[in-house]
Amino acid sequence: MNKKQIWEVSHRTLRAFAPHYQPHLDATAMKFDLDPPSWYPLIPAHTFMPDPISVERLRVRSPYSSPRYYEEPILSLYNRGFLVESPLGGYTLSAEGDEAVNSITETAYESMQAIPVLGESEMQSLAYSLGRLVQACMIYGESISRWSIIYSRRLDEAPMDAYSAKVDQYLSDLAAFRDDAHLASWKSYNVSGHAWDILTLVWKDGPMSIDKVSDQLSRRRWSKAETEKAAEELRKRGWIEGSANLSIAEKGKYIREESEALTDTYFFSPWSAVADRDLETISRLLPQLTDLLLGE
């Protein structure tokens, strides 16, 4: 299994973990009368401590979403007393917010113990190998911002022998570093995150109407008018063609493919510092774990 295949399996495993614990987290949040996804900003609020949470800080990792995507849940949590205003700007956890986060986190670790996984020695080996890979991503490789993985690592609060939680955390860390790598691959173009998201969508899925683009990206909370404006930004650069129907232009195709290659370069360069035996352990055990999580 090569490095790209390891990453593909890692991403698949991370997605397979979530259904085993997410419903339990939502149920715990409901004890505080918090519906999903309204409670989700509590986790980064905990992660950023002692620094405040803000729309701007959340959009560092995900500039693809509208400010409204974050503003509404943050303000809701503030109005309900789970967040308090910070003198530095933004918000920090209130005592009630801290209580909710601690309860949700405890539920996460408890639910992890019931997940169908490999034997203890195998989970230990997998966790240790993934941990060394994450450590390499923090230290070695290209000189890019590691904002996402640095804050992701702050969530690693599980005991060392909680191997399921450790594996899930390390996979989350790798996903965060992949985000760092991709952000670094296109930042020099000085294009908006929404426009880049549109470019990626048309590049991946082929020509589509502006209405379909708007619908596909509606989860990001952009209006159709904002999507049309971002598409115009791409047309002016010669990256896409068409008005009612958008298609990728040769220049846009080249830029997006170059960005994808650069993402891989940034993401995989630290992996060369990891021992072959660790990559072999991950290659061997991760697919087995994924099958168990998926019930296959």
C-alpha positions as CSV (number, residue, x, y, z in Angstrom):
1,M,0.0,0.0,0.0
2,N,1.5,3.3,-1.1
3,K,1.2,6.6,0.9
4,K,-1.8,7.8,-1.1
5,Q,-3.6,4.6,-0.5
6,I,-2.8,4.8,3.2
7,W,-4.3,8.3,3.3
8,E,-7.4,7.1,1.5
9,V,-7.9,4.3,3.9
10,S,-7.2,6.6,6.9
11,H,-9.9,9.0,5.7
12,R,-12.4,6.2,5.2
13,T,-11.6,4.9,8.7
14,L,-12.2,8.3,10.2
15,R,-15.6,8.5,8.6
16,A,-16.4,5.0,9.8
17,F,-15.7,5.9,13.4
18,A,-18.2,8.8,13.6
19,P,-21.5,6.9,13.5
20,H,-20.4,4.9,16.5
21,Y,-20.1,7.9,18.8
22,Q,-21.8,10.9,17.2
23,P,-25.3,9.9,18.3
24,H,-24.1,9.6,21.9
25,L,-22.5,13.1,21.8
26,D,-25.7,14.6,20.4
27,A,-27.7,12.8,23.1
28,T,-25.5,14.2,25.8
29,A,-25.7,17.7,24.3
30,M,-29.5,17.4,24.3
31,K,-29.3,17.1,28.1
32,F,-28.2,20.7,28.0
33,D,-31.1,21.4,25.6
34,L,-28.6,21.8,22.7
35,D,-29.6,20.4,19.3
36,P,-27.0,19.4,16.7
37,P,-25.3,21.2,15.1
38,S,-25.8,24.2,17.4
39,W,-23.4,22.8,20.1
40,Y,-20.5,22.1,17.7
41,P,-18.7,25.5,18.2
42,L,-18.3,24.5,21.9
43,I,-15.5,22.1,20.9
44,P,-13.3,24.6,19.1
45,A,-14.1,27.1,22.0
46,H,-12.6,24.5,24.3
47,T,-9.7,23.8,21.9
48,F,-8.7,27.5,21.5
49,M,-8.7,28.2,25.3
50,P,-7.4,30.5,26.6
51,D,-7.8,32.3,23.3
52,P,-11.3,33.3,22.3
53,I,-13.3,31.7,19.6
54,S,-14.5,33.9,16.7
55,V,-15.9,33.6,13.2
56,E,-12.5,34.7,11.8
57,R,-10.6,32.1,13.7
58,L,-12.9,29.3,12.6
59,R,-12.7,30.4,9.0
60,V,-8.9,30.0,9.0
61,R,-9.3,26.2,8.5
62,S,-12.5,26.5,6.5
63,P,-12.6,29.7,4.4
64,Y,-15.1,27.9,2.1
65,S,-18.0,28.6,4.5
66,S,-19.9,31.8,4.8
67,P,-19.4,33.8,8.0
68,R,-23.1,33.2,8.6
69,Y,-22.3,29.5,8.9
70,Y,-20.5,30.2,12.2
71,E,-22.1,33.5,13.3
72,E,-25.5,32.0,14.0
73,P,-24.5,29.1,16.3
74,I,-21.9,31.2,18.1
75,L,-24.5,33.9,18.9
76,S,-27.0,31.3,19.9
77,L,-24.6,29.8,22.4
78,Y,-23.7,33.2,23.7
79,N,-27.4,34.2,24.1
80,R,-28.0,31.0,26.0
81,G,-25.1,31.5,28.4
82,F,-22.7,28.8,27.1
83,L,-20.3,31.4,25.8
84,V,-19.2,34.8,27.3
85,E,-17.6,37.8,25.6
86,S,-13.9,38.0,25.8
87,P,-12.1,41.3,26.4
88,L,-9.8,40.3,23.5
89,G,-12.8,40.0,21.1
90,G,-14.8,36.9,20.3
91,Y,-16.0,34.5,23.0
92,T,-14.8,32.0,25.5
93,L,-16.6,29.2,27.4
94,S,-18.7,30.1,30.3
95,A,-18.9,27.8,33.4
96,E,-22.0,26.2,31.8
97,G,-20.3,25.9,28.5
98,D,-17.3,24.2,30.1
99,E,-19.6,21.8,31.9
100,A,-21.3,20.9,28.6
101,V,-18.0,20.3,26.8
102,N,-16.6,18.1,29.6
103,S,-19.8,16.0,29.6
104,I,-19.7,15.6,25.8
105,T,-16.0,14.7,25.9
106,E,-16.5,12.2,28.6
107,T,-19.3,10.6,26.6
108,A,-17.0,10.4,23.6
109,Y,-14.4,8.4,25.5
110,E,-17.0,6.2,27.1
111,S,-18.7,5.4,23.7
112,M,-15.3,4.7,22.2
113,Q,-14.9,1.8,24.6
114,A,-17.9,0.0,23.1
115,I,-16.8,0.3,19.5
116,P,-15.9,-3.0,17.7
117,V,-12.1,-2.8,17.2
118,L,-9.1,-5.0,16.8
119,G,-7.4,-6.8,19.7
120,E,-5.6,-4.7,22.3
121,S,-2.1,-5.4,21.1
122,E,-3.0,-4.6,17.5
123,M,-4.8,-1.4,18.5
124,Q,-1.8,-0.4,20.6
125,S,0.5,-1.0,17.6
126,L,-1.8,1.0,15.3
127,A,-2.1,3.9,17.7
128,Y,1.6,4.1,18.3
129,S,2.4,4.0,14.6
130,L,-0.2,6.6,13.8
131,G,1.1,8.7,16.6
132,R,4.6,8.7,15.2
133,L,3.2,9.7,11.8
134,V,1.3,12.6,13.3
135,Q,4.4,13.7,15.2
136,A,6.4,13.7,11.9
137,C,3.7,15.9,10.3
138,M,4.1,18.4,13.2
139,I,7.9,18.5,12.9
140,Y,9.2,17.6,9.4
141,G,8.3,18.5,5.8
142,E,7.7,21.8,4.0
143,S,7.5,25.1,5.8
144,I,3.7,25.7,5.8
145,S,1.2,26.9,8.3
146,R,0.2,24.0,10.7
147,W,-2.7,25.9,12.2
148,S,-5.3,23.1,11.8
149,I,-3.1,20.2,13.1
150,I,-1.8,22.3,16.0
151,Y,-5.3,23.0,17.2
152,S,-6.4,19.4,16.4
153,R,-3.7,18.1,18.7
154,R,-5.1,20.1,21.6
155,L,-8.1,17.7,21.6
156,D,-5.9,14.7,22.4
157,E,-7.0,14.3,26.0
158,A,-7.6,10.6,26.1
159,P,-5.5,8.3,28.4
160,M,-2.6,6.6,26.6
161,D,-4.2,3.2,26.8
162,A,-7.5,4.4,25.3
163,Y,-6.4,3.1,21.9
164,S,-9.7,3.6,20.0
165,A,-9.8,7.2,21.0
166,K,-6.2,7.6,20.2
167,V,-6.6,6.2,16.7
168,D,-9.6,8.3,16.0
169,Q,-7.7,11.4,17.3
170,Y,-4.6,10.7,15.2
171,L,-6.8,10.2,12.1
172,S,-8.4,13.5,12.8
173,D,-5.0,15.1,13.1
174,L,-4.0,13.8,9.7
175,A,-7.2,15.2,8.2
176,A,-6.3,18.5,9.8
177,F,-2.9,18.5,8.3
178,R,-4.3,17.6,4.9
179,D,-6.4,20.8,5.3
180,D,-3.3,22.7,6.1
181,A,-1.5,21.3,3.1
182,H,-4.4,22.2,0.8
183,L,-4.8,25.7,2.1
184,A,-1.1,26.3,1.5
185,S,-1.4,25.0,-2.0
186,W,-3.7,27.8,-3.2
187,K,-3.2,30.7,-0.8
188,S,-0.8,32.5,-3.2
189,Y,-3.6,33.0,-5.8
190,N,-5.3,35.5,-3.5
191,V,-8.8,34.1,-4.4
192,S,-11.7,33.8,-2.0
193,G,-12.5,30.5,-0.3
194,H,-15.9,30.4,-1.9
195,A,-14.5,30.9,-5.4
196,W,-12.0,28.2,-4.8
197,D,-14.7,25.9,-3.6
198,I,-16.7,26.5,-6.8
199,L,-13.6,25.9,-8.9
200,T,-13.0,22.6,-7.1
201,L,-16.7,21.5,-7.6
202,V,-16.7,22.3,-11.4
203,W,-13.2,20.7,-11.7
204,K,-14.4,17.5,-10.0
205,D,-17.9,17.1,-11.3
206,G,-17.8,18.8,-14.7
207,P,-20.0,21.4,-16.2
208,M,-23.1,22.4,-14.3
209,S,-25.6,25.3,-14.0
210,I,-25.0,28.1,-11.6
211,D,-28.2,27.0,-9.8
212,K,-26.8,23.5,-9.3
213,V,-23.5,25.0,-8.0
214,S,-25.5,27.1,-5.5
215,D,-27.5,24.1,-4.5
216,Q,-24.4,21.9,-4.1
217,L,-22.8,24.4,-1.8
218,S,-25.9,25.5,0.1
219,R,-24.5,23.8,3.2
220,R,-21.9,26.5,3.3
221,R,-24.7,29.1,3.8
222,W,-23.8,31.3,0.8
223,S,-26.7,33.0,-1.0
224,K,-27.1,32.5,-4.7
225,A,-26.1,36.1,-5.3
226,E,-22.9,35.5,-3.4
227,T,-22.2,32.4,-5.4
228,E,-22.8,34.2,-8.7
229,K,-20.3,36.9,-7.5
230,A,-17.7,34.3,-6.7
231,A,-18.2,32.6,-10.1
232,E,-17.7,36.0,-11.7
233,E,-14.4,36.2,-9.8
234,L,-13.3,33.0,-11.5
235,R,-14.5,34.1,-14.9
236,K,-12.5,37.3,-14.7
237,R,-9.4,35.2,-14.0
238,G,-10.1,32.9,-17.0
239,W,-10.5,29.9,-14.7
240,I,-14.0,29.0,-15.6
241,E,-16.2,29.6,-18.7
242,G,-19.9,30.2,-19.1
243,S,-22.6,32.2,-17.3
244,A,-25.8,30.2,-16.7
245,N,-23.7,27.0,-17.1
246,L,-20.2,26.8,-15.7
247,S,-17.3,24.7,-17.0
248,I,-13.7,24.5,-16.2
249,A,-11.3,26.5,-18.5
250,E,-7.9,25.2,-19.4
251,K,-6.2,27.7,-17.2
252,G,-8.5,26.8,-14.3
253,K,-7.9,23.1,-14.9
254,Y,-4.1,23.6,-14.8
255,I,-4.2,25.7,-11.6
256,R,-6.5,23.2,-9.8
257,E,-4.5,20.2,-10.8
258,E,-1.3,22.0,-9.8
259,S,-2.8,22.8,-6.4
260,E,-3.8,19.1,-5.9
261,A,-0.2,18.0,-6.7
262,L,1.2,20.6,-4.4
263,T,-1.2,19.5,-1.7
264,D,0.2,16.0,-2.0
265,T,3.7,17.3,-1.8
266,Y,3.1,19.3,1.4
267,F,1.0,16.5,3.0
268,F,3.3,13.6,2.2
269,S,6.7,15.2,2.6
270,P,6.9,14.5,6.4
271,W,6.0,10.9,5.9
272,S,9.6,10.2,4.7
273,A,10.7,10.7,8.3
274,V,8.5,7.8,9.5
275,A,10.0,4.3,9.8
276,D,8.8,1.8,7.1
277,R,7.7,-0.5,9.9
278,D,5.2,2.1,11.1
279,L,3.7,2.6,7.6
280,E,3.6,-1.1,7.2
281,T,1.7,-1.5,10.5
282,I,-0.8,1.2,9.4
283,S,-1.2,-0.4,6.0
284,R,-1.9,-3.8,7.5
285,L,-4.1,-2.9,10.4
286,L,-6.1,0.1,9.3
287,P,-8.1,-1.7,6.6
288,Q,-9.0,-4.5,9.1
289,L,-10.2,-1.9,11.6
290,T,-12.3,-0.1,8.9
291,D,-14.0,-3.4,8.0
292,L,-14.9,-3.9,11.7
293,L,-16.2,-0.4,12.1
294,L,-18.4,-0.8,8.9
295,G,-19.5,-4.3,10.0
296,E,-18.0,-5.9,6.9
